[in-house]
Amino acid sequence: MDMGRESRWEKDAMTVEIVFALVTAAALAGVIFVVAWTLVQALDLSGSAERGVSAGGALLGAVAGVRRLVRVLLRFDEQRRMGH
């Protein structure tokens, strides 16, 4: 077998890690947005305050989700390169 090629097991491991990263990033982003939405509902905000908190929650959720995605994939790549 060519040493430059990845085995089927390695490809499967990469697929699982990518799906894990996407699911956990989406879950984290969703939780952050739901917390912001709950805050809007609990404080009975309306108008620009409601839009601001909702937009802030969406932005914070997106940033946290992307950060999670990148961290998981970089950690996996680092471990793969070390041979674990």
PyMOL Python script that loads the backbone (N, CA, C, O; Angstrom):
from pymol import cmd

cmd.read_pdbstr("""\
ATOM      1  N   MET A   1       0.832  -1.190   0.000  1.00  0.00           N
ATOM      2  CA  MET A   1       0.000   0.000   0.000  1.00  0.00           C
ATOM      3  C   MET A   1       0.872   1.247   0.000  1.00  0.00           C
ATOM      4  O   MET A   1       1.900   1.283   0.676  1.00  0.00           O
ATOM      5  N   ASP A   2       0.487   2.235  -0.724  1.00  0.00           N
ATOM      6  CA  ASP A   2       1.226   3.482  -0.829  1.00  0.00           C
ATOM      7  C   ASP A   2       1.143   4.238   0.496  1.00  0.00           C
ATOM      8  O   ASP A   2       0.050   4.446   1.022  1.00  0.00           O
ATOM      9  N   MET A   3       2.284   4.649   1.037  1.00  0.00           N
ATOM     10  CA  MET A   3       2.318   5.326   2.338  1.00  0.00           C
ATOM     11  C   MET A   3       1.693   6.724   2.272  1.00  0.00           C
ATOM     12  O   MET A   3       1.308   7.268   3.307  1.00  0.00           O
ATOM     13  N   GLY A   4       1.585   7.308   1.091  1.00  0.00           N
ATOM     14  CA  GLY A   4       0.999   8.631   0.965  1.00  0.00           C
ATOM     15  C   GLY A   4      -0.518   8.620   0.961  1.00  0.00           C
ATOM     16  O   GLY A   4      -1.152   9.668   1.091  1.00  0.00           O
ATOM     17  N   ARG A   5      -1.091   7.462   0.815  1.00  0.00           N
ATOM     18  CA  ARG A   5      -2.549   7.371   0.756  1.00  0.00           C
ATOM     19  C   ARG A   5      -3.114   7.078   2.141  1.00  0.00           C
ATOM     20  O   ARG A   5      -2.476   6.436   2.976  1.00  0.00           O
ATOM     21  N   GLU A   6      -4.318   7.563   2.354  1.00  0.00           N
ATOM     22  CA  GLU A   6      -4.978   7.332   3.634  1.00  0.00           C
ATOM     23  C   GLU A   6      -5.766   6.040   3.577  1.00  0.00           C
ATOM     24  O   GLU A   6      -6.360   5.700   2.554  1.00  0.00           O
ATOM     25  N   SER A   7      -5.763   5.326   4.686  1.00  0.00           N
ATOM     26  CA  SER A   7      -6.525   4.093   4.747  1.00  0.00           C
ATOM     27  C   SER A   7      -8.016   4.403   4.875  1.00  0.00           C
ATOM     28  O   SER A   7      -8.403   5.534   5.168  1.00  0.00           O
ATOM     29  N   ARG A   8      -8.826   3.406   4.657  1.00  0.00           N
ATOM     30  CA  ARG A   8     -10.281   3.573   4.789  1.00  0.00           C
ATOM     31  C   ARG A   8     -10.637   3.992   6.211  1.00  0.00           C
ATOM     32  O   ARG A   8     -11.527   4.817   6.416  1.00  0.00           O
ATOM     33  N   TRP A   9      -9.933   3.417   7.197  1.00  0.00           N
ATOM     34  CA  TRP A   9     -10.176   3.747   8.602  1.00  0.00           C
ATOM     35  C   TRP A   9      -9.894   5.225   8.846  1.00  0.00           C
ATOM     36  O   TRP A   9     -10.658   5.892   9.543  1.00  0.00           O
ATOM     37  N   GLU A  10      -8.798   5.746   8.277  1.00  0.00           N
ATOM     38  CA  GLU A  10      -8.454   7.153   8.470  1.00  0.00           C
ATOM     39  C   GLU A  10      -9.497   8.069   7.823  1.00  0.00           C
ATOM     40  O   GLU A  10      -9.843   9.110   8.381  1.00  0.00           O
ATOM     41  N   LYS A  11      -9.985   7.687   6.672  1.00  0.00           N
ATOM     42  CA  LYS A  11     -11.027   8.482   6.015  1.00  0.00           C
ATOM     43  C   LYS A  11     -12.312   8.467   6.830  1.00  0.00           C
ATOM     44  O   LYS A  11     -12.976   9.495   6.966  1.00  0.00           O
ATOM     45  N   ASP A  12     -12.666   7.306   7.372  1.00  0.00           N
ATOM     46  CA  ASP A  12     -13.854   7.212   8.215  1.00  0.00           C
ATOM     47  C   ASP A  12     -13.689   8.059   9.480  1.00  0.00           C
ATOM     48  O   ASP A  12     -14.628   8.729   9.908  1.00  0.00           O
ATOM     49  N   ALA A  13     -12.500   8.028  10.070  1.00  0.00           N
ATOM     50  CA  ALA A  13     -12.245   8.819  11.281  1.00  0.00           C
ATOM     51  C   ALA A  13     -12.373  10.312  10.977  1.00  0.00           C
ATOM     52  O   ALA A  13     -12.915  11.068  11.783  1.00  0.00           O
ATOM     53  N   MET A  14     -11.879  10.732   9.822  1.00  0.00           N
ATOM     54  CA  MET A  14     -12.004  12.145   9.442  1.00  0.00           C
ATOM     55  C   MET A  14     -13.466  12.535   9.253  1.00  0.00           C
ATOM     56  O   MET A  14     -13.888  13.613   9.672  1.00  0.00           O
ATOM     57  N   THR A  15     -14.228  11.657   8.625  1.00  0.00           N
ATOM     58  CA  THR A  15     -15.648  11.937   8.406  1.00  0.00           C
ATOM     59  C   THR A  15     -16.381  12.077   9.731  1.00  0.00           C
ATOM     60  O   THR A  15     -17.172  13.001   9.918  1.00  0.00           O
ATOM     61  N   VAL A  16     -16.115  11.160  10.642  1.00  0.00           N
ATOM     62  CA  VAL A  16     -16.756  11.208  11.965  1.00  0.00           C
ATOM     63  C   VAL A  16     -16.369  12.493  12.687  1.00  0.00           C
ATOM     64  O   VAL A  16     -17.217  13.130  13.313  1.00  0.00           O
ATOM     65  N   GLU A  17     -15.113  12.876  12.607  1.00  0.00           N
ATOM     66  CA  GLU A  17     -14.658  14.083  13.299  1.00  0.00           C
ATOM     67  C   GLU A  17     -15.281  15.337  12.696  1.00  0.00           C
ATOM     68  O   GLU A  17     -15.637  16.260  13.429  1.00  0.00           O
ATOM     69  N   ILE A  18     -15.417  15.383  11.393  1.00  0.00           N
ATOM     70  CA  ILE A  18     -16.042  16.528  10.739  1.00  0.00           C
ATOM     71  C   ILE A  18     -17.501  16.648  11.146  1.00  0.00           C
ATOM     72  O   ILE A  18     -17.975  17.741  11.457  1.00  0.00           O
ATOM     73  N   VAL A  19     -18.213  15.529  11.146  1.00  0.00           N
ATOM     74  CA  VAL A  19     -19.626  15.548  11.553  1.00  0.00           C
ATOM     75  C   VAL A  19     -19.746  15.958  13.015  1.00  0.00           C
ATOM     76  O   VAL A  19     -20.619  16.751  13.368  1.00  0.00           O
ATOM     77  N   PHE A  20     -18.869  15.419  13.873  1.00  0.00           N
ATOM     78  CA  PHE A  20     -18.875  15.790  15.290  1.00  0.00           C
ATOM     79  C   PHE A  20     -18.653  17.290  15.451  1.00  0.00           C
ATOM     80  O   PHE A  20     -19.351  17.947  16.223  1.00  0.00           O
ATOM     81  N   ALA A  21     -17.678  17.829  14.718  1.00  0.00           N
ATOM     82  CA  ALA A  21     -17.385  19.257  14.805  1.00  0.00           C
ATOM     83  C   ALA A  21     -18.573  20.096  14.351  1.00  0.00           C
ATOM     84  O   ALA A  21     -18.910  21.091  14.992  1.00  0.00           O
ATOM     85  N   LEU A  22     -19.208  19.703  13.255  1.00  0.00           N
ATOM     86  CA  LEU A  22     -20.364  20.456  12.749  1.00  0.00           C
ATOM     87  C   LEU A  22     -21.549  20.400  13.714  1.00  0.00           C
ATOM     88  O   LEU A  22     -22.193  21.417  13.975  1.00  0.00           O
ATOM     89  N   VAL A  23     -21.831  19.212  14.237  1.00  0.00           N
ATOM     90  CA  VAL A  23     -22.980  19.060  15.143  1.00  0.00           C
ATOM     91  C   VAL A  23     -22.761  19.827  16.438  1.00  0.00           C
ATOM     92  O   VAL A  23     -23.665  20.522  16.902  1.00  0.00           O
ATOM     93  N   THR A  24     -21.573  19.712  17.031  1.00  0.00           N
ATOM     94  CA  THR A  24     -21.342  20.415  18.296  1.00  0.00           C
ATOM     95  C   THR A  24     -21.286  21.927  18.084  1.00  0.00           C
ATOM     96  O   THR A  24     -21.719  22.686  18.952  1.00  0.00           O
ATOM     97  N   ALA A  25     -20.759  22.377  16.940  1.00  0.00           N
ATOM     98  CA  ALA A  25     -20.737  23.814  16.648  1.00  0.00           C
ATOM     99  C   ALA A  25     -22.155  24.346  16.477  1.00  0.00           C
ATOM    100  O   ALA A  25     -22.486  25.413  16.994  1.00  0.00           O
ATOM    101  N   ALA A  26     -22.990  23.609  15.758  1.00  0.00           N
ATOM    102  CA  ALA A  26     -24.378  24.036  15.565  1.00  0.00           C
ATOM    103  C   ALA A  26     -25.143  24.030  16.889  1.00  0.00           C
ATOM    104  O   ALA A  26     -25.940  24.930  17.153  1.00  0.00           O
ATOM    105  N   ALA A  27     -24.901  23.021  17.712  1.00  0.00           N
ATOM    106  CA  ALA A  27     -25.575  22.946  19.011  1.00  0.00           C
ATOM    107  C   ALA A  27     -25.164  24.121  19.899  1.00  0.00           C
ATOM    108  O   ALA A  27     -26.008  24.737  20.549  1.00  0.00           O
ATOM    109  N   LEU A  28     -23.874  24.425  19.924  1.00  0.00           N
ATOM    110  CA  LEU A  28     -23.394  25.545  20.734  1.00  0.00           C
ATOM    111  C   LEU A  28     -23.997  26.858  20.257  1.00  0.00           C
ATOM    112  O   LEU A  28     -24.462  27.663  21.064  1.00  0.00           O
ATOM    113  N   ALA A  29     -23.989  27.074  18.948  1.00  0.00           N
ATOM    114  CA  ALA A  29     -24.575  28.299  18.391  1.00  0.00           C
ATOM    115  C   ALA A  29     -26.064  28.384  18.731  1.00  0.00           C
ATOM    116  O   ALA A  29     -26.563  29.450  19.091  1.00  0.00           O
ATOM    117  N   GLY A  30     -26.759  27.271  18.615  1.00  0.00           N
ATOM    118  CA  GLY A  30     -28.184  27.241  18.935  1.00  0.00           C
ATOM    119  C   GLY A  30     -28.462  27.551  20.394  1.00  0.00           C
ATOM    120  O   GLY A  30     -29.388  28.300  20.706  1.00  0.00           O
ATOM    121  N   VAL A  31     -27.673  26.986  21.282  1.00  0.00           N
ATOM    122  CA  VAL A  31     -27.865  27.228  22.718  1.00  0.00           C
ATOM    123  C   VAL A  31     -27.648  28.705  23.042  1.00  0.00           C
ATOM    124  O   VAL A  31     -28.410  29.296  23.808  1.00  0.00           O
ATOM    125  N   ILE A  32     -26.623  29.289  22.466  1.00  0.00           N
ATOM    126  CA  ILE A  32     -26.359  30.704  22.731  1.00  0.00           C
ATOM    127  C   ILE A  32     -27.499  31.574  22.211  1.00  0.00           C
ATOM    128  O   ILE A  32     -27.914  32.518  22.885  1.00  0.00           O
ATOM    129  N   PHE A  33     -28.006  31.265  21.021  1.00  0.00           N
ATOM    130  CA  PHE A  33     -29.124  32.044  20.494  1.00  0.00           C
ATOM    131  C   PHE A  33     -30.372  31.867  21.353  1.00  0.00           C
ATOM    132  O   PHE A  33     -31.093  32.836  21.593  1.00  0.00           O
ATOM    133  N   VAL A  34     -30.639  30.653  21.817  1.00  0.00           N
ATOM    134  CA  VAL A  34     -31.815  30.401  22.662  1.00  0.00           C
ATOM    135  C   VAL A  34     -31.688  31.151  23.985  1.00  0.00           C
ATOM    136  O   VAL A  34     -32.685  31.647  24.511  1.00  0.00           O
ATOM    137  N   VAL A  35     -30.489  31.239  24.521  1.00  0.00           N
ATOM    138  CA  VAL A  35     -30.298  32.013  25.751  1.00  0.00           C
ATOM    139  C   VAL A  35     -30.637  33.481  25.496  1.00  0.00           C
ATOM    140  O   VAL A  35     -31.299  34.113  26.319  1.00  0.00           O
ATOM    141  N   ALA A  36     -30.190  34.025  24.368  1.00  0.00           N
ATOM    142  CA  ALA A  36     -30.508  35.421  24.034  1.00  0.00           C
ATOM    143  C   ALA A  36     -32.011  35.591  23.838  1.00  0.00           C
ATOM    144  O   ALA A  36     -32.593  36.567  24.313  1.00  0.00           O
ATOM    145  N   TRP A  37     -32.638  34.653  23.146  1.00  0.00           N
ATOM    146  CA  TRP A  37     -34.089  34.719  22.918  1.00  0.00           C
ATOM    147  C   TRP A  37     -34.843  34.641  24.249  1.00  0.00           C
ATOM    148  O   TRP A  37     -35.817  35.362  24.462  1.00  0.00           O
ATOM    149  N   THR A  38     -34.381  33.757  25.142  1.00  0.00           N
ATOM    150  CA  THR A  38     -35.014  33.634  26.462  1.00  0.00           C
ATOM    151  C   THR A  38     -34.871  34.938  27.245  1.00  0.00           C
ATOM    152  O   THR A  38     -35.792  35.347  27.952  1.00  0.00           O
ATOM    153  N   LEU A  39     -33.727  35.580  27.117  1.00  0.00           N
ATOM    154  CA  LEU A  39     -33.510  36.862  27.776  1.00  0.00           C
ATOM    155  C   LEU A  39     -34.497  37.909  27.254  1.00  0.00           C
ATOM    156  O   LEU A  39     -35.055  38.686  28.029  1.00  0.00           O
ATOM    157  N   VAL A  40     -34.704  37.923  25.956  1.00  0.00           N
ATOM    158  CA  VAL A  40     -35.676  38.853  25.355  1.00  0.00           C
ATOM    159  C   VAL A  40     -37.067  38.581  25.915  1.00  0.00           C
ATOM    160  O   VAL A  40     -37.789  39.514  26.268  1.00  0.00           O
ATOM    161  N   GLN A  41     -37.441  37.314  25.998  1.00  0.00           N
ATOM    162  CA  GLN A  41     -38.774  36.958  26.494  1.00  0.00           C
ATOM    163  C   GLN A  41     -38.913  37.264  27.989  1.00  0.00           C
ATOM    164  O   GLN A  41     -39.940  37.783  28.427  1.00  0.00           O
ATOM    165  N   ALA A  42     -37.877  36.940  28.766  1.00  0.00           N
ATOM    166  CA  ALA A  42     -37.948  37.134  30.211  1.00  0.00           C
ATOM    167  C   ALA A  42     -38.017  38.615  30.585  1.00  0.00           C
ATOM    168  O   ALA A  42     -38.710  38.992  31.531  1.00  0.00           O
ATOM    169  N   LEU A  43     -37.297  39.447  29.838  1.00  0.00           N
ATOM    170  CA  LEU A  43     -37.286  40.876  30.137  1.00  0.00           C
ATOM    171  C   LEU A  43     -38.368  41.636  29.381  1.00  0.00           C
ATOM    172  O   LEU A  43     -38.501  42.851  29.528  1.00  0.00           O
ATOM    173  N   ASP A  44     -39.137  40.920  28.576  1.00  0.00           N
ATOM    174  CA  ASP A  44     -40.231  41.502  27.801  1.00  0.00           C
ATOM    175  C   ASP A  44     -39.747  42.701  26.971  1.00  0.00           C
ATOM    176  O   ASP A  44     -40.346  43.777  26.976  1.00  0.00           O
ATOM    177  N   LEU A  45     -38.641  42.468  26.262  1.00  0.00           N
ATOM    178  CA  LEU A  45     -38.084  43.521  25.420  1.00  0.00           C
ATOM    179  C   LEU A  45     -38.877  43.630  24.124  1.00  0.00           C
ATOM    180  O   LEU A  45     -39.494  42.663  23.678  1.00  0.00           O
ATOM    181  N   SER A  46     -38.855  44.797  23.536  1.00  0.00           N
ATOM    182  CA  SER A  46     -39.524  44.992  22.248  1.00  0.00           C
ATOM    183  C   SER A  46     -38.761  46.035  21.451  1.00  0.00           C
ATOM    184  O   SER A  46     -37.898  46.736  21.978  1.00  0.00           O
ATOM    185  N   GLY A  47     -39.090  46.121  20.193  1.00  0.00           N
ATOM    186  CA  GLY A  47     -38.492  47.142  19.336  1.00  0.00           C
ATOM    187  C   GLY A  47     -37.016  46.913  19.090  1.00  0.00           C
ATOM    188  O   GLY A  47     -36.569  45.796  18.829  1.00  0.00           O
ATOM    189  N   SER A  48     -36.268  48.010  19.182  1.00  0.00           N
ATOM    190  CA  SER A  48     -34.841  47.939  18.870  1.00  0.00           C
ATOM    191  C   SER A  48     -34.069  47.128  19.906  1.00  0.00           C
ATOM    192  O   SER A  48     -33.065  46.503  19.564  1.00  0.00           O
ATOM    193  N   ALA A  49     -34.507  47.123  21.152  1.00  0.00           N
ATOM    194  CA  ALA A  49     -33.831  46.321  22.176  1.00  0.00           C
ATOM    195  C   ALA A  49     -33.958  44.831  21.849  1.00  0.00           C
ATOM    196  O   ALA A  49     -32.997  44.072  21.980  1.00  0.00           O
ATOM    197  N   GLU A  50     -35.145  44.429  21.427  1.00  0.00           N
ATOM    198  CA  GLU A  50     -35.362  43.024  21.049  1.00  0.00           C
ATOM    199  C   GLU A  50     -34.488  42.655  19.855  1.00  0.00           C
ATOM    200  O   GLU A  50     -33.843  41.607  19.855  1.00  0.00           O
ATOM    201  N   ARG A  51     -34.467  43.507  18.848  1.00  0.00           N
ATOM    202  CA  ARG A  51     -33.651  43.238  17.656  1.00  0.00           C
ATOM    203  C   ARG A  51     -32.165  43.216  18.001  1.00  0.00           C
ATOM    204  O   ARG A  51     -31.415  42.388  17.484  1.00  0.00           O
ATOM    205  N   GLY A  52     -31.747  44.116  18.864  1.00  0.00           N
ATOM    206  CA  GLY A  52     -30.335  44.183  19.250  1.00  0.00           C
ATOM    207  C   GLY A  52     -29.873  42.947  20.005  1.00  0.00           C
ATOM    208  O   GLY A  52     -28.815  42.389  19.715  1.00  0.00           O
ATOM    209  N   VAL A  53     -30.678  42.523  20.980  1.00  0.00           N
ATOM    210  CA  VAL A  53     -30.313  41.337  21.753  1.00  0.00           C
ATOM    211  C   VAL A  53     -30.372  40.095  20.867  1.00  0.00           C
ATOM    212  O   VAL A  53     -29.512  39.220  20.974  1.00  0.00           O
ATOM    213  N   SER A  54     -31.369  40.009  20.000  1.00  0.00           N
ATOM    214  CA  SER A  54     -31.468  38.862  19.092  1.00  0.00           C
ATOM    215  C   SER A  54     -30.294  38.824  18.115  1.00  0.00           C
ATOM    216  O   SER A  54     -29.709  37.768  17.879  1.00  0.00           O
ATOM    217  N   ALA A  55     -29.958  39.973  17.557  1.00  0.00           N
ATOM    218  CA  ALA A  55     -28.825  40.037  16.630  1.00  0.00           C
ATOM    219  C   ALA A  55     -27.519  39.734  17.353  1.00  0.00           C
ATOM    220  O   ALA A  55     -26.654  39.044  16.813  1.00  0.00           O
ATOM    221  N   GLY A  56     -27.374  40.244  18.559  1.00  0.00           N
ATOM    222  CA  GLY A  56     -26.178  39.955  19.353  1.00  0.00           C
ATOM    223  C   GLY A  56     -26.064  38.474  19.677  1.00  0.00           C
ATOM    224  O   GLY A  56     -24.980  37.895  19.613  1.00  0.00           O
ATOM    225  N   GLY A  57     -27.196  37.865  20.026  1.00  0.00           N
ATOM    226  CA  GLY A  57     -27.192  36.428  20.307  1.00  0.00           C
ATOM    227  C   GLY A  57     -26.852  35.607  19.076  1.00  0.00           C
ATOM    228  O   GLY A  57     -26.114  34.625  19.154  1.00  0.00           O
ATOM    229  N   ALA A  58     -27.398  36.019  17.936  1.00  0.00           N
ATOM    230  CA  ALA A  58     -27.095  35.312  16.684  1.00  0.00           C
ATOM    231  C   ALA A  58     -25.620  35.467  16.324  1.00  0.00           C
ATOM    232  O   ALA A  58     -24.970  34.500  15.927  1.00  0.00           O
ATOM    233  N   LEU A  59     -25.096  36.680  16.462  1.00  0.00           N
ATOM    234  CA  LEU A  59     -23.690  36.923  16.143  1.00  0.00           C
ATOM    235  C   LEU A  59     -22.767  36.164  17.096  1.00  0.00           C
ATOM    236  O   LEU A  59     -21.817  35.513  16.662  1.00  0.00           O
ATOM    237  N   LEU A  60     -23.050  36.252  18.389  1.00  0.00           N
ATOM    238  CA  LEU A  60     -22.234  35.545  19.370  1.00  0.00           C
ATOM    239  C   LEU A  60     -22.315  34.035  19.151  1.00  0.00           C
ATOM    240  O   LEU A  60     -21.307  33.338  19.260  1.00  0.00           O
ATOM    241  N   GLY A  61     -23.507  33.528  18.843  1.00  0.00           N
ATOM    242  CA  GLY A  61     -23.663  32.107  18.569  1.00  0.00           C
ATOM    243  C   GLY A  61     -22.879  31.670  17.340  1.00  0.00           C
ATOM    244  O   GLY A  61     -22.250  30.612  17.342  1.00  0.00           O
ATOM    245  N   ALA A  62     -22.919  32.485  16.291  1.00  0.00           N
ATOM    246  CA  ALA A  62     -22.178  32.154  15.068  1.00  0.00           C
ATOM    247  C   ALA A  62     -20.673  32.146  15.319  1.00  0.00           C
ATOM    248  O   ALA A  62     -19.969  31.245  14.866  1.00  0.00           O
ATOM    249  N   VAL A  63     -20.185  33.146  16.038  1.00  0.00           N
ATOM    250  CA  VAL A  63     -18.753  33.215  16.335  1.00  0.00           C
ATOM    251  C   VAL A  63     -18.326  32.026  17.196  1.00  0.00           C
ATOM    252  O   VAL A  63     -17.299  31.402  16.929  1.00  0.00           O
ATOM    253  N   ALA A  64     -19.109  31.714  18.222  1.00  0.00           N
ATOM    254  CA  ALA A  64     -18.776  30.590  19.088  1.00  0.00           C
ATOM    255  C   ALA A  64     -18.830  29.268  18.314  1.00  0.00           C
ATOM    256  O   ALA A  64     -17.995  28.389  18.530  1.00  0.00           O
ATOM    257  N   GLY A  65     -19.803  29.128  17.421  1.00  0.00           N
ATOM    258  CA  GLY A  65     -19.913  27.915  16.627  1.00  0.00           C
ATOM    259  C   GLY A  65     -18.739  27.730  15.691  1.00  0.00           C
ATOM    260  O   GLY A  65     -18.198  26.630  15.581  1.00  0.00           O
ATOM    261  N   VAL A  66     -18.339  28.795  15.016  1.00  0.00           N
ATOM    262  CA  VAL A  66     -17.191  28.712  14.107  1.00  0.00           C
ATOM    263  C   VAL A  66     -15.912  28.434  14.893  1.00  0.00           C
ATOM    264  O   VAL A  66     -15.069  27.654  14.451  1.00  0.00           O
ATOM    265  N   ARG A  67     -15.766  29.060  16.042  1.00  0.00           N
ATOM    266  CA  ARG A  67     -14.591  28.814  16.883  1.00  0.00           C
ATOM    267  C   ARG A  67     -14.539  27.355  17.313  1.00  0.00           C
ATOM    268  O   ARG A  67     -13.476  26.735  17.282  1.00  0.00           O
ATOM    269  N   ARG A  68     -15.672  26.809  17.711  1.00  0.00           N
ATOM    270  CA  ARG A  68     -15.730  25.404  18.114  1.00  0.00           C
ATOM    271  C   ARG A  68     -15.359  24.499  16.946  1.00  0.00           C
ATOM    272  O   ARG A  68     -14.579  23.560  17.109  1.00  0.00           O
ATOM    273  N   LEU A  69     -15.907  24.774  15.782  1.00  0.00           N
ATOM    274  CA  LEU A  69     -15.625  23.978  14.590  1.00  0.00           C
ATOM    275  C   LEU A  69     -14.130  23.976  14.280  1.00  0.00           C
ATOM    276  O   LEU A  69     -13.545  22.918  14.045  1.00  0.00           O
ATOM    277  N   VAL A  70     -13.525  25.131  14.279  1.00  0.00           N
ATOM    278  CA  VAL A  70     -12.099  25.233  13.965  1.00  0.00           C
ATOM    279  C   VAL A  70     -11.252  24.533  15.023  1.00  0.00           C
ATOM    280  O   VAL A  70     -10.309  23.820  14.681  1.00  0.00           O
ATOM    281  N   ARG A  71     -11.571  24.723  16.291  1.00  0.00           N
ATOM    282  CA  ARG A  71     -10.792  24.084  17.366  1.00  0.00           C
ATOM    283  C   ARG A  71     -10.843  22.572  17.277  1.00  0.00           C
ATOM    284  O   ARG A  71      -9.811  21.916  17.416  1.00  0.00           O
ATOM    285  N   VAL A  72     -12.020  22.001  17.048  1.00  0.00           N
ATOM    286  CA  VAL A  72     -12.147  20.545  16.969  1.00  0.00           C
ATOM    287  C   VAL A  72     -11.351  20.007  15.785  1.00  0.00           C
ATOM    288  O   VAL A  72     -10.630  19.017  15.916  1.00  0.00           O
ATOM    289  N   LEU A  73     -11.478  20.651  14.644  1.00  0.00           N
ATOM    290  CA  LEU A  73     -10.779  20.159  13.452  1.00  0.00           C
ATOM    291  C   LEU A  73      -9.268  20.337  13.567  1.00  0.00           C
ATOM    292  O   LEU A  73      -8.519  19.465  13.127  1.00  0.00           O
ATOM    293  N   LEU A  74      -8.807  21.425  14.137  1.00  0.00           N
ATOM    294  CA  LEU A  74      -7.365  21.604  14.326  1.00  0.00           C
ATOM    295  C   LEU A  74      -6.806  20.595  15.318  1.00  0.00           C
ATOM    296  O   LEU A  74      -5.716  20.060  15.114  1.00  0.00           O
ATOM    297  N   ARG A  75      -7.545  20.335  16.389  1.00  0.00           N
ATOM    298  CA  ARG A  75      -7.097  19.345  17.371  1.00  0.00           C
ATOM    299  C   ARG A  75      -7.024  17.960  16.745  1.00  0.00           C
ATOM    300  O   ARG A  75      -6.083  17.211  17.005  1.00  0.00           O
ATOM    301  N   PHE A  76      -8.007  17.614  15.923  1.00  0.00           N
ATOM    302  CA  PHE A  76      -7.991  16.321  15.247  1.00  0.00           C
ATOM    303  C   PHE A  76      -6.797  16.227  14.298  1.00  0.00           C
ATOM    304  O   PHE A  76      -6.109  15.207  14.263  1.00  0.00           O
ATOM    305  N   ASP A  77      -6.550  17.286  13.531  1.00  0.00           N
ATOM    306  CA  ASP A  77      -5.423  17.273  12.596  1.00  0.00           C
ATOM    307  C   ASP A  77      -4.098  17.132  13.338  1.00  0.00           C
ATOM    308  O   ASP A  77      -3.209  16.404  12.896  1.00  0.00           O
ATOM    309  N   GLU A  78      -3.968  17.824  14.461  1.00  0.00           N
ATOM    310  CA  GLU A  78      -2.747  17.729  15.266  1.00  0.00           C
ATOM    311  C   GLU A  78      -2.540  16.303  15.774  1.00  0.00           C
ATOM    312  O   GLU A  78      -1.432  15.772  15.703  1.00  0.00           O
ATOM    313  N   GLN A  79      -3.590  15.691  16.280  1.00  0.00           N
ATOM    314  CA  GLN A  79      -3.487  14.315  16.771  1.00  0.00           C
ATOM    315  C   GLN A  79      -3.192  13.338  15.639  1.00  0.00           C
ATOM    316  O   GLN A  79      -2.438  12.380  15.810  1.00  0.00           O
ATOM    317  N   ARG A  80      -3.795  13.592  14.483  1.00  0.00           N
ATOM    318  CA  ARG A  80      -3.552  12.718  13.332  1.00  0.00           C
ATOM    319  C   ARG A  80      -2.100  12.787  12.891  1.00  0.00           C
ATOM    320  O   ARG A  80      -1.496  11.768  12.556  1.00  0.00           O
ATOM    321  N   ARG A  81      -1.542  13.992  12.892  1.00  0.00           N
ATOM    322  CA  ARG A  81      -0.145  14.168  12.489  1.00  0.00           C
ATOM    323  C   ARG A  81       0.817  13.529  13.486  1.00  0.00           C
ATOM    324  O   ARG A  81       1.895  13.070  13.106  1.00  0.00           O
ATOM    325  N   MET A  82       0.429  13.500  14.759  1.00  0.00           N
ATOM    326  CA  MET A  82       1.276  12.869  15.784  1.00  0.00           C
ATOM    327  C   MET A  82       1.139  11.362  15.764  1.00  0.00           C
ATOM    328  O   MET A  82       1.921  10.659  16.405  1.00  0.00           O
ATOM    329  N   GLY A  83       0.164  10.861  15.042  1.00  0.00           N
ATOM    330  CA  GLY A  83       0.009   9.411  14.922  1.00  0.00           C
ATOM    331  C   GLY A  83      -0.932   8.783  15.914  1.00  0.00           C
ATOM    332  O   GLY A  83      -0.902   7.567  16.107  1.00  0.00           O
ATOM    333  N   HIS A  84      -1.774   9.584  16.553  1.00  0.00           N
ATOM    334  CA  HIS A  84      -2.723   9.024  17.541  1.00  0.00           C
ATOM    335  C   HIS A  84      -4.005   8.642  16.907  1.00  0.00           C
ATOM    336  O   HIS A  84      -4.910   8.157  17.587  1.00  0.00           O
TER     337      HIS A  84
END
""", "prot")
cmd.dss("prot")
cmd.show_as("cartoon", "prot")
cmd.util.cbc("prot")
cmd.orient("prot")
